[in-house]
Every structure is written in C-alpha cells, then in structure tokens.
Amino acid sequence: MGQFDLIPVVDEGLGNSTYLLDVGGGRALVMDPERDLRQVRAEAQRRGLRIAWAIETHMHADFISGVRELAAVEGAGVLAPEVGPRGFEVHGLSDGDTVPVGSFALQALHTPGHSPEHLSYLLWDGDRIAGVFTGGSLMVGTAGRTDLVSPDQTVPLARAQFHSLQRLMELPDETPVWPTHGAGSFCSASSGDQRVSTIGRERATNPLLQVAGEEEFVDALVGSMGTFPDYFLRLGEVNEAGPVILGETPALTALGAEEVRTAIAEGAQVVDVRAAADYAAGHVPGSLSITLRSVFSTWLGWLADPTRPVIVVRNHDQRVEDIVWGAANVGFDALAGELAGGLPAWQAAGQPAATGRMARGDELVADDTVLDVRQAPEFAAAHVPGAVNIELGALTERLEEVPGGPVLVMCGHGERAMGAASILERAGRTDVRVLDGGPEDWVAATGRQLQVP
C-alpha cells in the first residue's frame, strides 16, 4: 500500500477528529470538518494544499458543520449522505457509490445507527483498502449513540447500529479505522483515550463486539448512554438548511458599561469567560460563568439561551477569535459584543459587581452539604459521601432539588462548579461556596475517603 499523508485535527473539547488527506496534485479532502476551520486551514497551508473536497459522514448534531464554509470560501465540492434537498449544493451519496478524489477513491457504505443516513467511507488506494472513515458508527472501544433522533428511534437505530458494525467487521483485520467521534464527545456511547484503531483491534477488544447477539448489543449500547447537551436537538436542522457563511473571524463589538447595562435590561445575557477565581473575585451580577477552555463550546451551547443576545466578559489576554469561533461551532453566530475594558471598566463606571466564594484547604469540613455537578458516570465512580448529584446541564431545571442552607458546589476542577454557582446566584442563592479543585482535594482537606462502588 502506498504511503499517504492523513492528518487528524482533533478538537479535544467537542471530542471530535476532522481528517485532512493529501490526495495528490496539491489537493486535499477534509472529512467531517467543524465550522472553526483555523487548524484545518493551517495544516493545509503548511503542506501547500488546496481543500478540494469537504465530506460528511452524517448530519452532525454536536457542532455546526464546516462543509458549506469550505464550499463557499475554498470552492470545495461537498460530498454527503443523500437526505433530500438541502439549503446548499451537495453531491448526495448512497450505499455503494464510489467517487474519485485525486489519486484515491471513496466508496460509501450505508452504516445507519448513529443517524439514519449515516455513511462510512472506504478509502481505496488503487485496488487496496487504505482505511475506513467510520464517523459515528464504529468508534474506538464503543459505537455512536442512537438516541439523538427521537426517543422512539433509539432502539430501532441501536438495532441498525448492530448490523452496521457487523458489516464493518467484514473488512480485513489490518484495515485502519478513523472515527470522527472519540474521547470527550457526547455522541459517543462511552469514553476512552484512543482515537484511531483497526478492524482487528476492535473485533478483539471493543466490548460491544463481544456480546452474544443483537439483543445483548442493544441492551449494552442503550444502557451506556448518558445525557447530552440539548443544543444537539437543533444543530442538525441548521446543518441541513446550511449554516450562515462567516468567512472571516466574526467581530466582537466593544460595548461600554452603560450599553451593557441597557442591553441586560432589554434581555441580553452576560457570559463571563474568565477563570473561576477571577469570576469569584468580581463579576457582573447575574452573569453566567463559562471558562474559556477546550470545552467552552459545549458548555456555552448547553447553558446559554440561544434566543437571547450574548455579551462576553473576558480578560485582555483571552483571544477574541477563540471565543467567537467557539461560539460559532455551536450556533452562536453573532455575539452581541463584549464589555469594553472588562470588569475593571464596569466597576470604574460605578456599576455594581457581585462576588463568589471559593473554598480551599482548611475552609472545608467533613459535614459540608455538597452539590456535585459532574456527569452521572463521574459521580458514580467516586464521590463525597452524602453528596447530591445534579449534572450542570440539568441544574436550571432542577433547582428545587438543591438542598437548602449553605452548599459547597464541586466538580472535577472547579470550572463547572463555578458555572453552577453562577446559576444558583441568578436563582437568588447567596449561601454558595465553590470547591477550588476536585474530589481528591476534598479528601486531602478533610481526611475522609470518597465513596466508591
């Protein structure tokens, strides 16, 4: 098999891999690109490649797709599963269709499960299979979840996923497997550290391929699914219609303190992207704390209201492009602006600032009432005895379940906990502290052990 240059471009926050492949002649294809194309374009430019094809394995629900952007700006041809009319030009593919892409060919395999239209793509190098792009079908140690279409389709799609994986198992053991979804993706039915594999390795080690049959597979797959962000339920429609073409990095308009105050009064929401400690030291009252880090897109999409304008508060060393592209990835195309000069300018203008409390070391006691806002599997693995678990994404709808009186909020490191504290503040709670750290920090401070299964 000839050598070829395949570059995975990994988004650690959304848990996805976009693949850039040099197909010869100075051209490249991109598989399952996100809307934030900065790294993909940088990799292509570094190699002197023009992106000639933009390809999708399925109608993405966890991010706004970048294929229309590549078509409009780079002139790329779009290849995607045939789903009927879309809001932009797409070459729709069905099972068995084969398309030449430079010195290679892509053959579509209908592998429904993660979505009804899902395609995997065999990459042919002459008469040999160079690998298979499996999108949200076969993944490393698991498979794509099947509950994103509708509750009544979860089990039928799980059955389809079983047969799709069996079809992929017909490929030779040495076939490389290149999934889109991986560690950290809510589209995955479980988590793991590896992002690529082979058919043989998955055949031997993937737990979903070790079960006795279809019924056991369905039980195992459906039973492994956790919660997912509710923005998944709206992004698929955006991708089908065709997202707005952004071109250059969207602007973040500077707004004065009085303009921000007026916007808030008219319904705007403030998202504070600074570190948790900075937010605790002082913030615009009622603002939502979502620290700018790798998972910023996920939590913005999950916690912020997509129907209300968003005003950003940041520190001067936090890059505007990281904020606006992170927001665009989950459908927040046009942020209303940012507080010019940050919180110091807000306070200098005489506007009120709220503060939070972070608990460290000797400030912790063993009998604190603890609210743990991690995901349910994290909590189940080890948690503070007696802690109440309400996932951060569900907190707004479950505020009545938060214990009364003083509460210590915790997560894995502190960022999600501060996000929860900001939600509780908006709900009128004033007796909230945030653990500066995670479960092991609680152990070190209190001398007690975590509860484990």
C-alpha positions, 0 to 999 in steps of 0.5 A: 500500500502506498504511503499517504499523508492523513492528518487528524485535527482533533478538537479535544473539547467537542471530542471530535477528529476532522481528517485532512488527506493529501490526495495528490496534485496539491489537493486535499479532502477534509472529512467531517470538518467543524465550522472553526476551520483555523487548524484545518486551514493551517495544516493545509497551508503548511503542506501547500494544499488546496481543500478540494473536497469537504465530506460528511459522514452524517448530519452532525448534531454536536457542532455546526458543520464546516462543509458549506464554509469550505464550499463557499470560501475554498470552492470545495465540492461537498460530498454527503449522505443523500437526505433530500434537498438541502439549503446548499449544493451537495453531491448526495451519496448512497450505499455503494457509490464510489467517487474519485478524489485525486489519486484515491477513491471513496466508496460509501457504505450505508452504516445507519445507527448513529443517524439514519443516513449515516455513511462510512467511507472506504478509502481505496488506494488503487485496488487496496483498502487504505482505511475506513472513515467510520464517523459515528458508527464504529468508534474506538472501544464503543459505537455512536449513540442512537438516541439523538433522533427521537426517543422512539428511534433509539432502539430501532437505530441501536438495532441498525447500529448492530448490523452496521458494525457487523458489516464493518467487521467484514473488512480485513483485520489490518484495515485502519479505522478513523472515527470522527467521534472519540474521547470527550464527545457526547455522541459517543456511547462511552469514553476512552483515550484512543482515537484511531484503531483497526478492524482487528483491534476492535473485533478483539477488544471493543466490548460491544463486539463481544456480546452474544447477539443483537439483543445483548448489543442493544441492551449494552449500547442503550444502557451506556448512554448518558445525557447530552447537551440539548443544543444537539436537538437543533444543530442538525436542522441548521446543518441541513438548511446550511449554516450562515457563511462567516468567512472571516473571524466574526467581530466582537463589538466593544460595548461600554458599561452603560450599553451593557447595562441597557442591553441586560435590561432589554434581555441580553445575557452576560457570559463571563469567560474568565477563570473561576477565581477571577469570576469569584473575585468580581463579576457582573451580577447575574452573569453566567460563568463559562471558562474559556477552555477546550470545552467552552463550546459545549458548555456555552451551547448547553447553558446559554439561551440561544434566543437571547443576545450574548455579551462576553466578559473576558480578560485582555489576554483571552483571544477574541477569535477563540471565543467567537469561533467557539461560539460559532461551532455551536450556533452562536453566530453573532455575539452581541459584543463584549464589555469594553475594558472588562470588569475593571471598566464596569466597576470604574463606571460605578456599576455594581459587581457581585462576588463568589466564594471559593473554598480551599484547604482548611475552609472545608469540613467533613459535614459540608452539604455538597452539590456535585455537578459532574456527569452521572458516570463521574459521580458514580465512580467516586464521590463525597459521601452524602453528596447530591448529584445534579449534572450542570446541564440539568441544574436550571431545571432542577433547582428545587432539588438543591438542598437548602442552607449553605452548599459547597458546589464541586466538580472535577476542577472547579470550572463547572462548579463555578458555572453552577454557582453562577446559576444558583446566584441568578436563582437568588442563592447567596449561601454558595461556596465553590470547591477550588479543585476536585474530589481528591482535594476534598479528601486531602482537606478533610481526611475522609475517603470518597465513596466508591462502588 
